[in-house]
Structures are given as structure tokens and as C-alpha cells.
Amino acid sequence: MQIGRYVLLALMYIGINMYIGWHGVKWFESLGIESQMGQVIYWILFYVVALSYLLSLAIKGPVGRFLKVIGSFYFAILQYTILLFPILDLALLIAGLLGWTPSIHIPLIGTIVATLLFILLLWGSRNNWSTVIRPYSLTIEKDAGTQSKLRILVASDLHLGHIKGNRFLTKLIKISHDVQPDIIFIPGDLLDGDIEPFKRNQMNETLRSLKAPLGVYAVLGNHEYYGGAVEEFVEMVKDVGIHLLQDEAVEINESFYVVGRKDKTAEGTQYDGRQTVEELLTPLDLEKPILLLDHQPYQLEKAEKAGADMMISGHTHRGQMAPNHFITSRLFELDYGYKQKGKMHALVSSGFGSWGPPIRIGSRSEVLQIDVTFEK
């Protein structure tokens, strides 16, 4: 039964790509590129690109890494051709009904669509690599002892791997120098999954330079679990001075708590499970401010009832590429931005990094600068 499902998915994927590739053939033919040998080469190259991400899972080394990068970009092309090509077909049908000459309207409309796709990918690349700082000013109505104010820098979903690496980390370190936070939070998906590029490029040593007076605190996301090297990754991160919290609470200067949950993925039977938010927060002094890191923004009401004053999450990427945000907005009560849930401040970031294609449309690479005032 499971094999049959995979076969069906494979056939659907091949069929969708056949539909996309056929449009490319027709466009090239309309431009005068129509030799039989040219089509053979075209289809070979097309399916190498279309299957490159899957091929990268079986091929290791530089070739596998190159295929994974190509496959990541192709996911963006796949999404937007699926959205644009039905419109293209409708335009071609209308042009034919109006009596336009095919030798004119096919290359014209095809070129318009190809140009639009290029502009979308160019704009999406700009949104991905040009990071913005989102400022928030919030008040927590609790006494935090000597800590009357707190500046937090939040960088979620770095997805360090084959595409995002040391240069990307260096940019985050520069941002932290500019923002001058008291404390830094990384709420999950620091790793893209595969730990190999993280180790090979010694990204942990670059992370060592990410510092704040009250420390750097992180939690695991779903992608660390997908990579299958959680324990090794945890040790590497802790070794460079990052406090990685797995269902743990830390009291900072007897003023406030930072609480980090394991990712929801840990609830799977192959993992050790995770504590409920009530189990985590009940032993704490609820008179003090409680800042909760939970990668996936589920069950805000339970976190609020348990006593959290702030819940910070990532994971959603705000869909990363529109119109995917319509999906994430239905999956999560809060898929992006800020919401006050009772007395709790909930914040969800679209992320500093990106998964798959380094393309963002309808979202931006961002970090959060949260200025908190404590007053009872």
C-alpha cells in the first residue's frame, strides 16, 4: 500500500513536469529552435534539473551538493510555473479564438510569461538575501528585579547547510553588533537538516562569535530532527557557548526565566517525547516573567494558561513564497507577526533563513528586535 502511494506520487510529479517541459518545447519551437537533437538534449537536461533534489539524496560529494542547490531553485520555478502556465494556456486559447497568428502570439505571450517568472525569482532572491529588522516594544506586567528593561534579538530558521553558511552567519553577527541586544534567541531550525555541511565548513566556529551579555539561547526545530544527528549537533552548539534548551528552564540573574521546549517533532514514537508546557512551567515562580521558546506556534492558549508571558516561535516562514501564506494562516492561529493572547505576547517570525529555494515572495528575511519593559 505504501509503495503504491509512492509510485502514484512519482507518476504525478513526472506528469506535472512533463506539462511544464512541454511548454518550454513549444516556446523554443516558436523561436525557431526545433531540431530533433535539440529536443533530446532539452528533455535530458530538463529532467536532470527536475529530479536534481532527489538525485542529491543518493549522490554524495560536490556533485550531490551542486544537484541539491539546483533542485532547491527548481522548487521555486516549479511552484510558479504551475501557477502561471494555466493562465498562459488560457491566454493562448483566447488569442487563437481572436484569430491571432500562432507564429506571433505564442512567442509573444510565452516571452511575457518567461519575463514575469524571471522578475518574480529576481524579486524573491532580493527578499531572501536583504534582511530587515522588525522592531517590537512590549510591556510585561511583572517585576523582574533589577532588570527593568530587556532588548531581545530573535533569529529563527537559519537553515544552515549547502546554501546558507558562514557568510550568512557573519551577517547575523554584524546585525547583533548593530542592535546591541541584552540576550539572543534562536527558536529552532538553526540547521537545515544534514549536519555534514555544518561540520565541513566549521559553522560552529563562526557561531562562537554570536554573543550577548545575558547569553544566546536556542531550541531545536523539526529540521534538526530530520537530519538524524540531534545529539552530535547539540554538543557542537553547546561547545561554542550557545545554551540549547530541551524542555528546560533557566533563570537569568534571578530576574526572569527563559524556557525552551523540544520541537513538536519529538512527540513522534521514534523520539523521547516532550513535556507539556504546563509540566515545564508549573515548577517555576510564576511571579517572575517567563519567556518561552517553542519552534512551532501551536496551542497559544495552553502556553498562556500555563503562565508564559511571551512565546516566541518561527517555523512557518509566512509561507515563504506567496500564495503559500494562505495555507500557513489556516494551519496556525498566528502564522506571522504579533498577537496578544490573554496576558501573553505571542510573536512568530518569518525567519532569518529559508528552506529549499533561497526565494521569498510575500515574506522577507528578518530578525526581531524586541524591547521589553518590565513593570508590575
Protein Blocks (a to p, Z undefined) as FASTA:
>chain_A
ZZmmmmmmmmmmmmmmmmmmmmmmmmmmmnopacfklmmmmmmmmmmmmmmmmmmmmpgc
jklmmmmmmmmmmmmmmmmmmmmmmmmmmmmmmmmmnopafklmmmmmmmmmmmmmmmmm
mmmmmmmmmccdddddddddbdehjalbccddddehklpafklcfklmmmmmmmmmmnop
abdcdeejkbgoiamlmmmnommmmmmmpccfkbpcddddfklmmnopmmmmmmmmmmno
pacdehiacdehhlbccdddddfklmpmkbnbjadfklmmmmpcfkbccddddfbaghkl
lmmmnopabdcdehkonoopacklmmmmmmpmblghjddehjbccdddebjbdehjadde
hiacddddddddddZZ
